Amino acid sequence: MALRRAEISDSKFYFILRNQINTRKFSLNKKKIPYSKHQKWFLLNYKKKNNFFFVITHKTKNVGYLRLSKKKKFYDVSICMKQQFRKLNIAYKSLINLKKHIKKNKTLRAKVDFNNISSINLFTKSGFKIKLVDKTNLTMIKKI
């Protein structure tokens, strides 16, 4: 498993993963996103210096993505894996290895669908703590 900085050409990979039915099921925004809208969003956010876009690789294959988006006090975490690479600890290793790629003293925040038990377990195993529970989501925090 390795994390590499995403390139603009990885936009389509992000788009395909994000729009898979099994990914959208637990996304905060469950709607399918048109490619033109995604491309505009990707370019805008990719260029922001406080955002980090990574591609997760395994044996030279792109198997997922990990993204940090700077908010006021936090970096919101978004992680997505191809279906066949889930439950192999690759996402866990990616979250643990993230500290090698960004400066320390950052607070990471993950908003997780309340029914997404796999993601709740992933973030808990990775050292995130539940900070807030609302009707549909958990907010989990980790300082690195």
DALIN-V14458 format. One record per backbone hydrogen bond with DSSP energy under -1.0 kcal/mol. NH is the residue of the N-H (numbers start at 0). CO is the residue of the C=O. If there is no record, write none. Layout:
BEGIN
NH:CO + NH:CO
END
This chain:
BEGIN
1:56 + 3:54 + 5:52 + 9:6 + 10:7 + 13:9 + 14:10 + 15:11 + 16:12 + 17:13 + 18:14 + 19:16 + 23:19 + 24:20 + 25:22 + 37:33 + 38:34 + 39:35 + 40:36 + 41:37 + 42:38 + 43:39 + 44:40 + 45:41 + 46:42 + 50:47 + 51:67 + 53:65 + 54:3 + 55:63 + 56:1 + 57:60 + 60:57 + 62:55 + 63:55 + 64:79 + 65:53 + 66:77 + 67:51 + 68:75 + 70:73 + 74:106 + 75:68 + 76:108 + 77:66 + 79:64 + 81:62 + 84:81 + 85:82 + 92:88 + 93:89 + 94:90 + 95:91 + 96:92 + 99:96 + 100:97 + 107:141 + 108:74 + 109:139 + 111:137 + 113:135 + 115:112 + 116:114 + 119:115 + 120:116 + 121:117 + 122:118 + 123:119 + 124:120 + 125:121 + 126:123 + 127:122 + 128:140 + 130:138 + 131:138 + 133:136 + 137:111 + 138:131 + 139:109 + 140:128 + 141:107 + 143:105
END
